[in-house]
Amino acid sequence: MRKLNFFRSFFLAATLITSSVAFTSCDDENDVEPVIENEVRGPYDQEGVFIINEGNWGTPNGSISFLSDSAGHQVQNGIFSNANAGRPLGDVIQDMELYDSLAYIVANNSNKIEVVNAYTFESVGVVENLQLPRHFVALNNEKGYVTETVDYAGSQGRVSVIDLNNYTVTETIEVGMEPEQLLVAGGKLYVANSGDNNVTVINTATDAVESTITVSDAPTELALDRDNNIWVLSAGRITYNDDWTAIDYDQTTAGALSKITPGTQNVQTYTFGSNQSQPGNLTINGNGDKLYFNYDGGTYVQDVSATSLSNTVIIDHSFYGLGVDPDNGYIYGGDSNGFAGEGTVHVYQPDGTKVTEFRAGIGPNGFVFN
Amino acid sequence: MLPGKKLHGLRFMRLLPLPFYLIACFGIKATGYVVLFSFRKFFALAACSFGLAVPAVAQQDSTAHQLRTVEVFGKPAEVYAAGSRVSTVDSSYLSTYASSSLADALQARTPIYFKTYGVSGLSSVAFRGTSATQTAVLWNGLNIAPATLGQTDFSTLPVSGIGEVAVQYGSAAATYGSGAIGGAVLLSSPEYKGKGFGADLQQEAGSFGRYFSSGSLHYSGAKLEVGASAYLRLAENDFTYRDLSRFRTPEVKQEHAAQQLRGFTQDLTYHLSSKTNVALHTWYTYADRELQPAMGSAYNNAKQLDENLRLMTTFGHSSRWGQTDIKAAYFKDYLHYTDNSTNSVADVQTYQLQAEQTYTQGQNWSLRGGINLQHFVAENDGYAGQQDENRASVFALFRYNPVEPLALSLNFRQAFVENYDPLPTPALGFNWKFYNNNRHQLSLKGNVSGSYRVPTLNDRFWIGAGNPNLKPEQGWSYEGGLRHLLVLGNTLLLETEATAYHMFVDDWIQWAPDYTGNWRPTNLQKVRSQGIELSSTATATVGDVKLSGTAGYTYTSSEQVAVYEGTGDKGKQLMYVPLHKATFSTEASYRGWSVLGNLNYTGLRYTSNSETTSLDDFLLLQLALNKKLQIRQNTLILTLRSDNVTNTEYQTMAYRAMPPRGYTFSLRFIIP
């Protein structure tokens, strides 16, 4: 999730590899202080995974955890609070984006994006007064985009353009209802309108809407593959009966996985077999050739060249959040454990064999690989 | 997170009125290491209290009377509660803090912990480590919790208009029925003594846009006692706090915590003869509130309107068969919650009838038998339709003093609830005054009691969440204690009590999200709560100076000891149950002047099931200065109060800002 596009993954990997080779040991479990300090810019300037912990709705107890790839390390929870004098991160942490030396953390029900130094997690700024922000992507060091639901009372969703020099909103672009993930590819910004059945395409040079591509109901997640095709996972539209006592399966639509070919805007859609389960958690591996998603209580893997939906269950479990390590293909699944306490992160080898599990924060909903 | 899941969450929010949602957050919690309580703080408090008592040497005419009341047959609530602890909240405190809510009063003066959703929000109680639904609230002897929520929001209950507030510690289901697991809060209508007319007017203004007005009138004649009171409380609550969640933690103004509370009471007692009386009590409360969001959470226009009407009529008659009491009551509890995407109404009507017969043989024994019938009609946007329910119970309470220093009580109650089969709840207690000379008295006390609680209507019928197959809670509680009384003539009365208790609750009902993210109630297999309660009260008189002080300390350990399915929460302290709480209060009066001081120490509370996050301990100080002026027979009382004198930054519910130091000035005019 929270995918880095390829340029950025590559760039990051390149910068980080140089610094991460240097250290191999760790000291006490509260502090991952690399041995040679002058070669790193902070405790998180190393290979590992950030875990996004959503927290309880209505309470600013969302958090970020970090697990180093180096052997012998324990997960460190609450790294934002630890680096910022105990300050809570925010309410419903929805997304985190690493760009250059900064991390942008979207706090949905706090209406803000916290900006931190990606190596130390010390706060450097904040974008405030957003309206239910969902996901963020940085175009470059100057400009970023955030999707905003605005409200759940029927308002049109929007994308706000953020000046990353001063963290202010410079422009808002109206898109569809309840916009969710966005990604930048080929000079265009793609926005999944989960309250509708389409994807809005915005020109990143002019910030104007160029077109709207119709997919299936409730498109939510986006992934860019090695051929620069855009994959869209639509959850399907859930309809309840009149008194909201049950789901009306006659009206509920099934989820679908769609492939958009950017040049032609051609859409190839694969519809899921049942409307009783909503697919989710679309993610892609480092090579950009394998898609992963959850459906019907399992984790599926699908080759990007497949011509039908995969029925390969790689893990017989569905997760609250899903991530795939771009370097080694390890699969990370987050379990919310009912939000009453800490969530659990399960780690699997690429073939689905379980490696380990550990406790993170409340409601782990996504992974960002460093 | 997936938006699909978000919508689930959202649907949940749409359907659940806030208080419901809150219960869910009342979870069960987390790792067994003992928090380092500041023992120095506690001992400092204790030392102060004893220090206060020592220099006392003089006259006090009320001591003997007080002693007798405490000693012989106890307060009405204590008659059938031998071996358990019952304490009343000091009346001078209640009159000085008449504008506050019952939550504020009990938080300041008792070991009970209240988790308050900010200054204007819902206040739920944790008594002896149990949850809000496990604390019974009775008004003139009848349980007032609506069957939907099964709990009372103490922030909507005013101190104004209430006569006495007593607290019974520990399980008392045999006496009070379903829900009295952790304890019971007993409220009673005021008694009007003396003859003729009387009136009481109060006007108060304080910091953060707070205003309070109240007035009461009463008349006592040979046959008739009648009283009525009304109050209005307006609070802007626009205090300044440090927003801990925001970049650079700026000082900001609280913007969404305004409240308007009003209500009235009416009490009428008519003595048909010296042996027969009828009474009518009315209690209406109205609360219109903005619900203060957590720091760092967006305000979504959450508002709540509560309207509670309680009517009760009683009939009492004494004959050679003893005292007959019949109470009939009608309660209507209306709750309307709204926010940007929710509009939810819950409307519950409760009909209750209780008849009891009490036979007392001198000071030797007393037997009470009775029946209680309840009928609930609940309409709730969260239910598929109207839900009706009938409940009944029969009870027998027996008090026996075989010899003067020994008091025994044996109680029994059997409840009947449609679709449930509650076990009988017995209670056995004793109080043995084993040492008595003219200065010291020592008593040993103990009791064993069973308790139960039927799942609330929300637990069972909330669409998509309620579980009709929930098991009722069953519990056993054991406690023992020692009480010491020191009397130095009429100058000093020192009462010290130490209690240890141990309680198990099977099938404890907890709201928690299931694997789909929907909040649902489930049974926890076994929860154990155990602890120690210490209290010491001293009253001393030196010339014109009267001093009194009370110190109390509680240690509460509450954790799951057996779980149905493997979870990580076993052996961890329940969230929002402080291990340590201590209170110290003192009052000194000299001629027309009096000073009240109140210290409240609340230890660390975990805020998650995993014992990973917590709220820091805090110490709050309240001070009040009263000046009483006599104007002919009338009394004018001027009061200057300061709450949170030391400007402590604290929270009782995570991230809900609480007010800093504030001042209140009040004028009260009493016509006898």
Interface residues (C-beta under 8 A of the other chain):
Chain A: E54 N56 W57 G58 T59 P60 N61 N77 G86 R87 P88 L89 G90 D91 V92 Q94 A107 N109 S110 N111 E114 S123 G125 V126 E128 L132 R134 D151 Y152 A153 E178 E180 S194 A218 T220 E221 A235 I238 Y240 D243 W244 T245 A246 Q278 G280 N281 Y320 G321 S336 N337 G338 F339 A340 G341 E342 R359 I362 G363 N365 G366
Chain B: M1 L2 P3 G4 K5 L7 G9 L10 R11 M13 R14 L15 Y21 C25 G27 I28 K29 A30 L244 S245 R246 F247 T249 P293 A294 M295 G296 S297 A298 N340 S341 A384 I463 G464 A512 P513 D514 Y515 G517 T567 G568 D569 T607 S608 N609 S610 T612 T613 A654 Y655
